[in-house]
Amino acid sequence: MKFRHPLANALNHGAAGGGVGHWWAQRLSAMLLIVLTIWSVYAISVVVGSDYATARAWLAQPIHAGLAALFVIAALYHATLGLQVIIEDYIHQRALEMGLLVTIKLAAAITAVVVVFSMFAIASGV
């Protein structure tokens, strides 16, 4: 026998539950991407037309390497959040939904590691 009110059972479940954190994460990552995109446009304008050694030297500066890595990580994180919402909204088979969610998160993590490692390898001259 349950002594809880039906409203108590519904609170913090479903659409009224954990979506707020996800919503904030999307908004904050979008705001971060606005700033980093402006920096990326500046970075491309500085490096365009220069040779490899000049571009490598520019990327070797810690602030530029850090901002480039942050841009890649923020973009992948934001994309993963967006794809997660799409999958959760439109895929109704639980096994397929879980498989796709794991796949996009794993793909984003692998891509982030490869891109950031490659950028730092280029910057360090390896």
N, CA, C and O of each residue as an XYZ file, in Angstrom:
504
protein
N       0.839     -1.167      0.000
C       0.000      0.000      0.000
C       0.894      1.243      0.000
O       1.836      1.340      0.786
N       0.587      2.192     -0.890
C       1.366      3.418     -0.997
C       0.623      4.548     -0.292
O      -0.575      4.749     -0.494
N       1.357      5.275      0.535
C       0.774      6.372      1.271
C       1.171      7.730      0.709
O       0.828      8.768      1.273
N       1.895      7.716     -0.404
C       2.331      8.976     -1.004
C       1.238      9.535     -1.896
O       0.485      8.793     -2.527
N       1.168     10.830     -1.936
C       0.236     11.518     -2.824
C       0.738     11.371     -4.258
O       1.950     11.384     -4.474
N      -0.152     11.231     -5.251
C       0.297     11.100     -6.648
C       1.176     12.259     -7.124
O       2.056     12.068     -7.963
N       0.941     13.450     -6.594
C       1.773     14.583     -6.973
C       3.210     14.389     -6.476
O       4.154     14.759     -7.175
N       3.385     13.829     -5.309
C       4.721     13.568     -4.771
C       5.460     12.561     -5.639
O       6.679     12.650     -5.790
N       4.737     11.603     -6.210
C       5.360     10.629     -7.102
C       5.783     11.269     -8.425
O       6.754     10.826     -9.040
N       5.078     12.286     -8.862
C       5.360     12.910    -10.154
C       6.458     13.961    -10.087
O       7.122     14.227    -11.088
N       6.654     14.556     -8.926
C       7.655     15.612     -8.806
C       9.054     15.068     -9.071
O       9.407     13.975     -8.629
N       9.828     15.840     -9.789
C      11.208     15.517    -10.138
C      11.337     14.267    -10.996
O      12.372     13.602    -10.969
N      10.324     13.950    -11.739
C      10.390     12.851    -12.693
C       9.950     13.366    -14.055
O       9.149     14.296    -14.154
N      10.478     12.757    -15.089
C      10.050     13.116    -16.442
C      10.498     14.503    -16.843
O      11.592     14.939    -16.482
N       9.654     15.197    -17.591
C      10.012     16.492    -18.164
C      10.261     17.546    -17.089
O      10.977     18.515    -17.341
N       9.695     17.384    -15.911
C       9.875     18.381    -14.859
C      11.116     18.116    -14.017
O      11.378     18.852    -13.066
N      11.881     17.087    -14.345
C      12.987     16.688    -13.478
C      14.330     17.259    -13.847
O      14.614     18.420    -13.554
N      15.162     16.461    -14.488
C      16.559     16.807    -14.674
C      16.891     17.611    -15.910
O      18.066     17.720    -16.260
N      15.927     18.168    -16.576
C      16.208     18.903    -17.797
C      16.817     20.268    -17.593
O      17.393     20.829    -18.526
N      16.707     20.820    -16.400
C      17.195     22.170    -16.159
C      18.720     22.227    -16.259
O      19.269     23.163    -16.841
N      19.389     21.251    -15.706
C      20.843     21.204    -15.787
C      21.331     21.080    -17.220
O      22.316     21.707    -17.611
N      20.640     20.271    -17.989
C      20.982     20.091    -19.403
C      20.749     21.392    -20.166
O      21.556     21.775    -21.013
N      19.649     22.063    -19.864
C      19.326     23.331    -20.515
C      20.399     24.367    -20.224
O      20.853     25.065    -21.131
N      20.813     24.473    -18.946
C      21.855     25.428    -18.580
C      23.182     25.081    -19.241
O      23.903     25.974    -19.685
N      23.511     23.800    -19.309
C      24.763     23.383    -19.946
C      24.785     23.796    -21.413
O      25.812     24.254    -21.914
N      23.666     23.638    -22.100
C      23.586     24.055    -23.501
C      23.766     25.562    -23.624
O      24.504     26.024    -24.495
N      23.114     26.324    -22.781
C      23.197     27.782    -22.877
C      24.586     28.299    -22.542
O      25.105     29.182    -23.225
N      25.188     27.753    -21.493
C      26.525     28.203    -21.108
C      27.570     27.805    -22.146
O      28.481     28.580    -22.438
N      27.447     26.605    -22.703
C      28.397     26.208    -23.741
C      28.196     27.047    -25.001
O      29.161     27.334    -25.709
N      26.965     27.443    -25.289
C      26.713     28.313    -26.442
C      27.332     29.688    -26.233
O      27.905     30.258    -27.162
N      27.222     30.227    -25.016
C      27.832     31.537    -24.742
C      29.358     31.465    -24.812
O      30.007     32.380    -25.319
N      29.917     30.384    -24.306
C      31.357     30.192    -24.406
C      31.783     30.074    -25.866
O      32.821     30.607    -26.260
N      30.984     29.379    -26.665
C      31.309     29.222    -28.081
C      31.219     30.542    -28.845
O      31.946     30.734    -29.820
N      30.355     31.439    -28.428
C      30.289     32.756    -29.083
C      31.632     33.468    -28.933
O      32.184     33.980    -29.907
N      32.144     33.494    -27.718
C      33.421     34.151    -27.449
C      34.559     33.437    -28.195
O      35.406     34.081    -28.813
N      34.565     32.119    -28.129
C      35.639     31.359    -28.768
C      35.557     31.418    -30.289
O      36.584     31.325    -30.961
N      34.368     31.570    -30.842
C      34.235     31.711    -32.291
C      34.804     33.049    -32.747
O      35.450     33.128    -33.791
N      34.566     34.091    -31.974
C      35.163     35.390    -32.299
C      36.688     35.278    -32.272
O      37.369     35.804    -33.153
N      37.221     34.590    -31.255
C      38.660     34.381    -31.211
C      39.128     33.543    -32.406
O      40.185     33.821    -32.973
N      38.365     32.530    -32.793
C      38.747     31.669    -33.919
C      38.798     32.451    -35.223
O      39.694     32.235    -36.040
N      37.851     33.351    -35.424
C      37.873     34.199    -36.628
C      39.126     35.057    -36.613
O      39.790     35.203    -37.639
N      39.458     35.629    -35.457
C      40.694     36.400    -35.325
C      41.905     35.514    -35.618
O      42.810     35.926    -36.343
N      41.928     34.309    -35.064
C      43.057     33.405    -35.240
C      43.245     33.039    -36.708
O      44.369     33.018    -37.208
N      42.165     32.755    -37.383
C      42.253     32.407    -38.804
C      42.739     33.606    -39.605
O      43.543     33.450    -40.525
N      42.264     34.793    -39.269
C      42.694     35.983    -40.014
C      44.179     36.273    -39.816
O      44.825     36.813    -40.714
N      44.727     35.924    -38.657
C      46.146     36.131    -38.404
C      46.992     35.108    -39.160
O      48.041     35.454    -39.703
N      46.554     33.877    -39.198
C      47.351     32.782    -39.740
C      47.177     32.615    -41.258
O      48.065     32.074    -41.917
N      46.064     33.066    -41.813
C      45.802     32.837    -43.237
C      46.902     33.492    -44.079
O      47.293     34.635    -43.847
N      47.377     32.742    -45.047
C      48.394     33.247    -45.958
C      49.821     33.084    -45.468
O      50.762     33.361    -46.211
N      50.000     32.640    -44.233
C      51.362     32.465    -43.734
C      51.819     31.027    -43.962
O      51.013     30.138    -44.236
N      53.114     30.821    -43.843
C      53.646     29.479    -44.049
C      53.454     28.632    -42.787
O      53.012     29.122    -41.748
N      53.800     27.343    -42.910
C      53.580     26.390    -41.823
C      54.355     26.788    -40.560
O      53.824     26.709    -39.452
N      55.601     27.211    -40.733
C      56.430     27.546    -39.568
C      55.838     28.723    -38.790
O      55.852     28.723    -37.559
N      55.322     29.713    -39.499
C      54.722     30.867    -38.836
C      53.439     30.462    -38.101
O      53.207     30.872    -36.964
N      52.619     29.659    -38.762
C      51.371     29.197    -38.133
C      51.675     28.324    -36.924
O      51.001     28.425    -35.899
N      52.689     27.467    -37.038
C      53.064     26.611    -35.922
C      53.572     27.452    -34.751
O      53.231     27.190    -33.598
N      54.379     28.451    -35.047
C      54.901     29.327    -33.986
C      53.771     30.099    -33.308
O      53.805     30.316    -32.097
N      52.782     30.507    -34.079
C      51.649     31.224    -33.505
C      50.838     30.302    -32.595
O      50.420     30.705    -31.509
N      50.616     29.043    -33.050
C      49.862     28.074    -32.252
C      50.675     27.613    -31.044
O      50.099     27.148    -30.060
N      51.989     27.731    -31.101
C      52.832     27.294    -29.985
C      52.725     28.218    -28.780
O      53.132     27.845    -27.681
N      52.188     29.405    -28.967
C      51.992     30.294    -27.820
C      50.916     29.687    -26.921
O      49.852     29.303    -27.407
N      51.178     29.598    -25.622
C      50.262     28.892    -24.719
C      48.822     29.404    -24.748
O      47.887     28.607    -24.666
N      48.631     30.697    -24.860
C      47.264     31.226    -24.861
C      46.501     30.771    -26.097
O      45.318     30.442    -26.014
N      47.175     30.752    -27.246
C      46.511     30.338    -28.477
C      46.247     28.828    -28.495
O      45.185     28.387    -28.935
N      47.198     28.053    -28.026
C      47.003     26.602    -27.964
C      45.869     26.257    -26.992
O      45.042     25.389    -27.272
N      45.844     26.940    -25.859
C      44.786     26.693    -24.875
C      43.409     27.079    -25.384
O      42.441     26.346    -25.186
N      43.319     28.241    -26.045
C      42.024     28.666    -26.577
C      41.558     27.765    -27.724
O      40.365     27.494    -27.860
N      42.499     27.305    -28.543
C      42.131     26.388    -29.629
C      41.614     25.067    -29.058
O      40.619     24.527    -29.540
N      42.284     24.555    -28.043
C      41.833     23.316    -27.410
C      40.476     23.516    -26.735
O      39.599     22.657    -26.830
N      40.308     24.640    -26.063
C      39.033     24.935    -25.413
C      37.903     25.051    -26.433
O      36.785     24.604    -26.178
N      38.193     25.650    -27.586
C      37.191     25.768    -28.644
C      36.746     24.395    -29.126
O      35.550     24.143    -29.272
N      37.699     23.512    -29.373
C      37.364     22.162    -29.849
C      36.552     21.412    -28.803
O      35.547     20.783    -29.134
N      36.970     21.470    -27.562
C      36.268     20.746    -26.495
C      34.864     21.315    -26.285
O      33.909     20.553    -26.131
N      34.728     22.632    -26.279
C      33.410     23.247    -26.091
C      32.484     22.935    -27.256
O      31.299     22.675    -27.052
N      33.013     22.959    -28.478
C      32.182     22.658    -29.648
C      31.711     21.211    -29.622
O      30.548     20.934    -29.918
N      32.592     20.295    -29.274
C      32.192     18.882    -29.200
C      31.197     18.647    -28.063
O      30.251     17.874    -28.217
N      31.402     19.294    -26.949
C      30.478     19.160    -25.820
C      29.092     19.693    -26.191
O      28.077     19.053    -25.914
N      29.062     20.868    -26.818
C      27.792     21.467    -27.227
C      27.079     20.593    -28.264
O      25.865     20.403    -28.195
N      27.838     20.068    -29.217
C      27.252     19.185    -30.229
C      26.707     17.909    -29.603
O      25.643     17.427    -29.990
N      27.436     17.365    -28.636
C      26.970     16.155    -27.956
C      25.675     16.412    -27.200
O      24.771     15.577    -27.219
N      25.576     17.557    -26.537
C      24.337     17.898    -25.828
C      23.162     18.003    -26.802
O      22.072     17.503    -26.523
N      23.387     18.654    -27.939
C      22.324     18.805    -28.922
C      21.890     17.474    -29.504
O      20.695     17.212    -29.636
N      22.855     16.627    -29.855
C      22.509     15.310    -30.397
C      21.803     14.448    -29.355
O      20.923     13.656    -29.692
N      22.184     14.600    -28.102
C      21.523     13.845    -27.036
C      20.037     14.202    -26.960
O      19.192     13.319    -26.816
N      19.723     15.477    -27.056
C      18.323     15.905    -27.019
C      17.556     15.325    -28.204
O      16.439     14.835    -28.038
N      18.139     15.377    -29.381
C      17.477     14.851    -30.575
C      17.224     13.357    -30.427
O      16.128     12.878    -30.720
N      18.231     12.623    -29.974
C      18.075     11.169    -29.814
C      17.018     10.859    -28.769
O      16.168      9.996    -28.990
N      17.055     11.548    -27.634
C      16.072     11.280    -26.581
C      14.657     11.625    -27.018
O      13.703     10.981    -26.582
N      14.505     12.641    -27.879
C      13.174     13.049    -28.315
C      12.598     12.163    -29.417
O      11.385     11.955    -29.469
N      13.451     11.639    -30.300
C      12.928     10.995    -31.500
C      13.210      9.510    -31.609
O      12.635      8.855    -32.478
N      14.059      8.951    -30.775
C      14.312      7.510    -30.799
C      13.550      6.891    -29.634
O      13.780      7.235    -28.474
N      12.642      5.979    -29.953
C      11.758      5.446    -28.924
C      12.070      4.004    -28.536
O      11.408      3.446    -27.661
N      13.053      3.402    -29.165
C      13.495      2.074    -28.764
C      14.656      2.240    -27.786
O      15.692      2.807    -28.134
N      14.481      1.758    -26.594
C      15.431      2.032    -25.508
C      16.845      1.552    -25.835
O      17.815      2.264    -25.574
N      16.972      0.353    -26.404
C      18.304     -0.186    -26.704
C      19.009      0.662    -27.765
O      20.196      0.961    -27.636
N      18.285      1.045    -28.802
C      18.864      1.884    -29.848
C      19.236      3.255    -29.299
O      20.286      3.803    -29.633
N      18.369      3.805    -28.458
C      18.643      5.111    -27.852
C      19.926      5.066    -27.021
O      20.784      5.938    -27.155
N      20.057      4.062    -26.173
C      21.254      3.942    -25.342
C      22.503      3.722    -26.196
O      23.558      4.291    -25.917
N      22.381      2.903    -27.226
C      23.510      2.657    -28.110
C      23.970      3.919    -28.818
O      25.169      4.178    -28.921
N      23.015      4.706    -29.307
C      23.363      5.957    -29.978
C      23.973      6.973    -29.014
O      24.926      7.669    -29.365
N      23.430      7.060    -27.807
C      23.979      7.993    -26.821
C      25.416      7.639    -26.453
O      26.276      8.515    -26.362
N      25.665      6.354    -26.243
C      27.027      5.924    -25.930
C      27.947      6.195    -27.119
O      29.087      6.622    -26.937
N      27.458      5.950    -28.331
C      28.264      6.157    -29.534
C      28.656      7.618    -29.711
O      29.821      7.914    -29.980
N      27.702      8.538    -29.564
C      28.055      9.948    -29.774
C      28.982     10.459    -28.679
O      29.869     11.268    -28.952
N      28.793     10.005    -27.461
C      29.677     10.455    -26.384
C      31.082      9.883    -26.547
O      32.069     10.575    -26.299
N      31.170      8.638    -26.957
C      32.473      8.028    -27.199
C      33.167      8.681    -28.391
O      34.366      8.953    -28.339
N      32.420      8.932    -29.459
C      32.993      9.586    -30.641
C      33.481     10.992    -30.313
O      34.538     11.404    -30.789
N      32.736     11.724    -29.515
C      33.146     13.073    -29.125
C      34.404     13.025    -28.269
O      35.304     13.845    -28.448
N      34.474     12.086    -27.353
C      35.651     11.978    -26.487
C      36.890     11.609    -27.295
O      37.954     12.195    -27.095
N      36.765     10.654    -28.197
C      37.900     10.250    -29.027
C      38.327     11.401    -29.927
O      39.521     11.664    -30.070
N      37.369     12.087    -30.533
C      37.687     13.222    -31.401
C      38.397     14.319    -30.623
O      39.370     14.891    -31.113
N      37.927     14.619    -29.422
C      38.560     15.660    -28.601
C      40.008     15.293    -28.284
O      40.898     16.137    -28.386
N      40.244     14.055    -27.905
C      41.603     13.626    -27.565
C      42.513     13.711    -28.788
O      43.632     14.213    -28.693
N      42.038     13.221    -29.941
C      42.859     13.226    -31.148
C      43.159     14.653    -31.605
O      44.302     14.970    -31.934
N      42.142     15.513    -31.627
C      42.349     16.888    -32.108
C      43.255     17.670    -31.164
O      44.176     18.347    -31.622
N      43.019     17.594    -29.876
C      43.837     18.341    -28.919
C      45.275     17.809    -28.932
O      46.221     18.596    -28.902
N      45.445     16.505    -28.975
C      46.791     15.942    -29.056
C      47.485     16.397    -30.340
O      48.665     16.746    -30.311
N      46.774     16.397    -31.453
C      47.355     16.823    -32.728
C      47.750     18.290    -32.699
O      48.819     18.659    -33.187
N      46.889     19.133    -32.125
C      47.220     20.556    -32.040
C      48.459     20.794    -31.183
O      49.319     21.595    -31.550
N      48.558     20.114    -30.056
C      49.722     20.294    -29.202
C      50.974     19.678    -29.825
O      52.082     20.161    -29.595
N      50.801     18.610    -30.615
C      51.948     18.041    -31.322
C      52.465     19.013    -32.374
O      53.674     19.182    -32.532
N      51.557     19.642    -33.082
C      51.954     20.642    -34.083
C      52.612     21.827    -33.393
O      53.642     22.321    -33.853
N      52.028     22.281    -32.300
C      52.562     23.436    -31.589
C      53.952     23.173    -31.009
O      54.794     24.070    -30.962
N      54.180     21.950    -30.573
C      55.473     21.626    -29.975
C      56.511     21.236    -31.014
O      57.688     21.092    -30.683
N      56.102     21.065    -32.253
C      57.042     20.743    -33.313
C      57.353     19.285    -33.445
O      58.341     18.929    -34.088
N      56.554     18.425    -32.865
C      56.791     16.970    -32.945
C      56.467     16.468    -34.334
O      56.599     15.275    -34.606
